[in-house]
């Protein structure tokens, strides 16, 4: 497993981790201090803000689990991968893709998340 895969997996584990202290440790490994996370419902900067965002996510959806569903595709300091979210009862809640930029130290510096499949061309 590459270092980038380990970073991405620690990041994904942070989204699933219910304990805030453990979540913060995972993000210290995976997330740059001044990283930015953006998805259709959020735009946060900094590790503390991301920890708070994930905490709010867990309060809304207790027991939810996220997992990476593709290989990590990487070039020129950019990364993409797909993921799935399962509810506490194991049902598929959502799928998506994240596009990331890496910091100089290899941790994630920016993540842009998209929910679901791309829209159909009309």
C-alpha positions as CSV (number, residue, x, y, z in Angstrom):
1,X,0.0,0.0,0.0
2,X,1.4,3.4,-1.0
3,X,1.7,6.3,1.5
4,X,-1.1,8.2,-0.3
5,X,-3.4,5.2,0.1
6,X,-2.6,5.1,3.8
7,X,-3.3,8.8,4.0
8,X,-6.6,8.5,2.2
9,X,-7.6,5.5,4.3
10,X,-6.9,7.4,7.5
11,X,-9.0,10.3,6.2
12,X,-11.9,7.9,5.4
13,X,-11.5,6.2,8.8
14,X,-11.9,9.7,10.4
15,X,-15.3,10.1,8.8
16,X,-16.4,6.8,10.3
17,X,-14.7,7.1,13.7
18,X,-17.4,8.0,16.4
19,X,-14.8,9.0,19.0
20,X,-13.7,12.6,18.6
21,X,-10.3,12.1,20.1
22,X,-9.5,9.1,17.8
23,X,-10.9,11.1,14.9
24,X,-8.6,14.0,15.6
25,X,-5.6,11.6,15.7
26,X,-6.6,10.1,12.3
27,X,-6.8,13.6,10.8
28,X,-3.5,14.6,12.3
29,X,-2.0,11.8,10.2
30,X,-4.0,12.5,7.1
31,X,-4.9,16.2,7.0
32,X,-2.7,19.3,6.7
33,X,-3.1,21.9,9.4
34,X,-4.7,24.4,7.1
35,X,-6.5,22.0,4.8
36,X,-9.9,22.8,3.2
37,X,-12.9,20.5,2.7
38,X,-15.7,21.3,0.4
39,X,-18.8,19.3,-0.6
40,X,-22.3,20.3,-1.7
41,X,-23.3,21.0,2.0
42,X,-20.1,22.2,3.6
43,X,-17.0,24.4,3.2
44,X,-14.6,24.3,6.1
45,X,-10.9,25.2,6.6
46,X,-8.5,23.8,9.1
47,X,-8.3,20.6,11.0
48,X,-10.4,21.7,13.9
49,X,-13.2,22.8,11.6
50,X,-13.1,19.5,9.8
51,X,-13.3,17.6,13.1
52,X,-16.4,19.7,14.0
53,X,-17.9,19.1,10.6
54,X,-17.5,15.3,11.0
55,X,-18.9,15.5,14.6
56,X,-22.0,17.3,13.3
57,X,-22.3,14.6,10.5
58,X,-22.3,11.9,13.2
59,X,-24.9,13.7,15.3
60,X,-27.2,13.8,12.2
61,X,-26.4,10.2,11.1
62,X,-25.4,8.0,14.1
63,X,-23.7,4.8,13.2
64,X,-22.9,5.8,9.6
65,X,-19.9,4.2,8.0
66,X,-17.9,5.4,5.0
67,X,-15.5,3.3,2.9
68,X,-13.3,3.8,-0.1
69,X,-14.7,1.8,-3.1
70,X,-12.0,2.4,-5.7
71,X,-8.2,2.4,-5.9
72,X,-6.5,5.7,-5.2
73,X,-5.7,7.4,-8.5
74,X,-2.8,9.9,-8.2
75,X,-0.7,12.2,-10.4
76,X,1.0,15.6,-10.0
77,X,0.0,16.0,-6.3
78,X,-3.7,15.3,-7.1
79,X,-5.8,12.4,-6.0
80,X,-9.2,11.0,-6.7
81,X,-11.2,8.0,-5.3
82,X,-14.7,6.9,-4.9
83,X,-16.5,6.1,-1.7
84,X,-19.7,4.7,-0.3
85,X,-21.7,5.7,2.8
86,X,-23.7,3.0,4.6
87,X,-26.3,3.8,7.3
88,X,-26.2,2.2,10.7
89,X,-28.4,-0.7,9.5
90,X,-26.0,-1.4,6.6
91,X,-28.1,0.1,3.8
92,X,-26.3,2.0,1.1
93,X,-27.0,5.7,1.8
94,X,-24.9,7.4,-0.8
95,X,-21.9,7.1,-3.1
96,X,-19.6,9.8,-4.3
97,X,-16.1,10.8,-5.4
98,X,-13.5,13.0,-3.8
99,X,-10.9,15.0,-5.7
100,X,-7.9,16.0,-3.5
101,X,-4.7,18.0,-3.5
102,X,-1.7,16.9,-1.5
103,X,0.4,19.1,0.7
104,X,4.2,19.0,0.4
105,X,4.4,16.5,3.2
106,X,2.0,14.1,1.5
107,X,-1.1,14.8,3.6
108,X,-4.4,15.9,2.2
109,X,-4.5,19.7,1.8
110,X,-7.8,20.1,-0.1
111,X,-10.7,17.8,-0.7
112,X,-13.6,18.5,-3.0
113,X,-16.4,15.9,-2.6
114,X,-19.2,15.2,-5.0
115,X,-22.3,13.2,-4.1
116,X,-23.7,10.6,-6.5
117,X,-22.9,9.9,-10.1
118,X,-22.3,12.9,-12.5
119,X,-25.5,14.3,-13.9
120,X,-26.7,12.9,-17.2
121,X,-26.0,15.2,-20.1
122,X,-29.3,16.7,-21.3
